[in-house]
Amino acid sequence: MNYSQIHKRYATALYELADEMKIIDAVTKDMETLQLLAAECDELKIILKSPVIRPHIKNKVLVGLFEKSFQQLSMQFLNLLVRKSREVFVGEIAAQYIKISREAKGIVDIEVHSVIPLSKEILTEISAQVAEFTGKNPEITEKIDSSLLGGFQVSFGDAMLDMSIRKKLNTISQTFSNNIYKKGF
């Protein structure tokens, strides 16, 4: 079975329901909590991924954890995921929901990878360029990556700008390997 679209389909359906009910922000808060717990709580991961634990027990665990703090729609959605045996994807679905919600608000997430922390001026310029290109409000997450050797990489959505030294060295190497000049004098 192809699982590549499950996250997007379920997250989109949840977002559309939350939009109809006018509770997008509340459900987004629920999904942020769920994403964090699905990523960091090993016990919850084990329960959700275990084929031995029966669905009604998984549902009781989720109800016990979230019923008092989550929206009713979020709880119904978790129940649906368990009934359809999709609870193993709960973290990815929550992340996709958050992404859809942020895109609807006009926010684009930017990841900037560099060897050293970039100055505020450079980050502001990158943000301004992405805002001009996308027409959305960018939010930058900066990550340190020593494998770049120098320069930086900017990624947002499906686009990526690679201004790293590693990329430039690879390009030069390919140019030299394709060089038609042959030594032979």
C-alpha positions as CSV (number, residue, x, y, z in Angstrom):
1,M,0.0,0.0,0.0
2,N,1.2,3.5,-0.8
3,Y,1.4,5.6,2.4
4,S,2.9,8.7,0.9
5,Q,-0.4,10.7,0.8
6,I,-1.9,9.5,4.1
7,H,-0.5,12.4,6.1
8,K,-1.7,15.1,3.7
9,R,-5.2,13.6,3.2
10,Y,-6.0,13.2,6.8
11,A,-4.5,16.5,7.8
12,T,-6.4,18.3,5.0
13,A,-9.7,16.7,6.0
14,L,-9.1,17.7,9.7
15,Y,-8.2,21.3,8.6
16,E,-11.3,21.6,6.5
17,L,-13.5,20.4,9.4
18,A,-11.8,22.8,11.8
19,D,-12.3,25.6,9.3
20,E,-16.0,24.8,9.0
21,M,-16.3,24.8,12.8
22,K,-14.2,28.0,13.2
23,I,-11.7,26.3,15.6
24,I,-8.6,26.2,13.5
25,D,-6.3,27.8,16.1
26,A,-7.6,25.5,18.9
27,V,-7.1,22.4,16.8
28,T,-3.6,23.7,15.7
29,K,-2.7,23.9,19.4
30,D,-3.9,20.3,19.9
31,M,-1.9,19.1,16.9
32,E,1.3,20.9,18.1
33,T,0.9,19.1,21.5
34,L,0.3,15.8,19.7
35,Q,3.3,16.3,17.3
36,L,5.6,17.0,20.3
37,L,4.4,14.0,22.3
38,A,4.5,11.7,19.3
39,A,8.1,12.7,18.7
40,E,9.4,12.7,22.2
41,C,7.4,10.3,24.3
42,D,8.8,6.8,23.8
43,E,5.9,5.2,25.7
44,L,3.3,6.8,23.5
45,K,5.3,5.8,20.3
46,I,5.4,2.2,21.5
47,I,1.6,2.1,22.3
48,L,0.7,3.6,19.0
49,K,2.9,1.4,16.9
50,S,2.3,-1.9,18.7
51,P,0.2,-4.4,16.7
52,V,-0.3,-6.4,19.9
53,I,-2.2,-3.6,21.7
54,R,-5.9,-3.6,20.7
55,P,-7.4,-0.5,19.2
56,H,-9.9,0.0,22.0
57,I,-7.0,0.1,24.5
58,K,-5.1,2.6,22.3
59,N,-8.2,4.7,22.2
60,K,-8.6,4.6,26.0
61,V,-5.0,5.7,26.4
62,L,-5.5,8.7,24.0
63,V,-8.7,9.6,25.7
64,G,-7.0,9.5,29.1
65,L,-4.2,11.7,27.9
66,F,-6.0,14.3,25.9
67,E,-9.7,14.4,26.6
68,K,-9.6,17.2,29.2
69,S,-7.3,19.5,27.1
70,F,-8.2,18.7,23.5
71,Q,-11.1,20.0,21.4
72,Q,-13.9,17.5,20.7
73,L,-13.0,17.5,17.0
74,S,-9.4,16.5,17.8
75,M,-10.5,13.7,20.0
76,Q,-12.9,12.4,17.3
77,F,-10.1,12.6,14.8
78,L,-7.8,10.5,17.1
79,N,-10.6,8.0,17.5
80,L,-10.9,7.8,13.7
81,L,-7.2,7.3,13.3
82,V,-7.3,4.4,15.7
83,R,-10.4,2.8,14.0
84,K,-8.7,3.1,10.6
85,S,-5.4,1.7,11.9
86,R,-3.6,5.0,11.1
87,E,-2.5,5.9,14.6
88,V,1.2,5.1,13.6
89,F,1.1,8.2,11.4
90,V,-0.3,10.5,14.1
91,G,2.9,12.6,14.4
92,E,3.3,13.1,10.7
93,I,-0.4,13.9,10.3
94,A,-0.2,16.5,13.1
95,A,2.9,18.0,11.5
96,Q,1.1,18.2,8.1
97,Y,-1.9,19.9,9.7
98,I,0.3,22.5,11.3
99,K,1.9,23.1,7.9
100,I,-1.4,23.5,6.2
101,S,-2.6,25.8,9.0
102,R,0.5,28.0,8.7
103,E,0.2,28.2,4.9
104,A,-3.4,29.3,5.2
105,K,-2.3,32.1,7.4
106,G,0.3,33.2,4.9
107,I,3.3,31.9,6.8
108,V,6.2,30.2,5.0
109,D,8.8,28.3,7.0
110,I,12.4,28.8,6.0
111,E,15.3,26.6,7.0
112,V,18.7,28.2,6.8
113,H,21.7,25.8,7.1
114,S,25.1,27.3,7.7
115,V,28.5,26.4,9.2
116,I,28.3,29.3,11.7
117,P,25.4,31.4,12.9
118,L,24.5,34.0,10.3
119,S,24.3,37.7,11.2
120,K,20.9,39.3,11.7
121,E,21.4,41.4,8.6
122,I,21.9,38.3,6.4
123,L,18.9,36.6,7.9
124,T,16.8,39.7,7.4
125,E,17.9,39.9,3.7
126,I,17.1,36.2,3.2
127,S,13.7,36.7,4.8
128,A,13.0,39.8,2.6
129,Q,14.0,37.9,-0.6
130,V,11.8,34.9,0.3
131,A,8.9,37.2,1.2
132,E,9.3,39.0,-2.2
133,F,9.4,35.6,-4.0
134,T,6.5,33.9,-2.3
135,G,4.3,36.8,-1.2
136,K,4.1,35.3,2.2
137,N,5.4,36.1,5.7
138,P,8.6,34.0,6.3
139,E,9.7,32.6,9.6
140,I,13.3,31.5,9.8
141,T,14.7,28.5,11.5
142,E,18.5,28.5,11.6
143,K,20.5,25.2,11.8
144,I,24.2,24.7,12.0
145,D,25.6,22.1,9.5
146,S,29.4,21.6,9.5
147,S,29.3,19.5,6.4
148,L,28.7,22.6,4.2
149,L,32.4,23.8,4.6
150,G,31.1,27.4,4.2
151,G,28.2,29.4,2.7
152,F,24.6,28.5,3.4
153,Q,21.5,26.6,2.1
154,V,18.0,28.1,2.2
155,S,15.0,25.8,1.8
156,F,11.3,26.7,1.9
157,G,8.4,24.6,0.6
158,D,9.8,22.6,-2.3
159,A,12.5,25.1,-3.2
160,M,16.1,25.1,-2.2
161,L,18.9,27.6,-2.8
162,D,22.3,26.1,-2.2
163,M,25.1,28.7,-1.8
164,S,27.5,26.3,0.1
165,I,31.2,25.8,-0.6
166,R,30.5,22.1,-0.9
167,K,28.1,22.7,-3.8
168,K,30.5,25.0,-5.6
169,L,33.4,22.4,-5.2
170,N,31.1,19.7,-6.6
171,T,30.2,21.9,-9.5
172,I,33.9,22.6,-10.3
173,S,34.7,18.9,-10.0
174,Q,32.0,18.0,-12.5
175,T,33.2,20.7,-14.8
176,F,36.7,19.4,-14.8
177,S,35.6,15.8,-15.2
178,N,33.6,16.8,-18.3
179,N,36.4,19.0,-19.7
180,I,37.1,18.1,-23.3
181,Y,40.8,19.2,-23.1
182,K,43.1,16.2,-23.1
183,K,46.6,16.2,-22.1
184,G,48.8,14.8,-24.8
185,F,51.6,17.1,-25.8
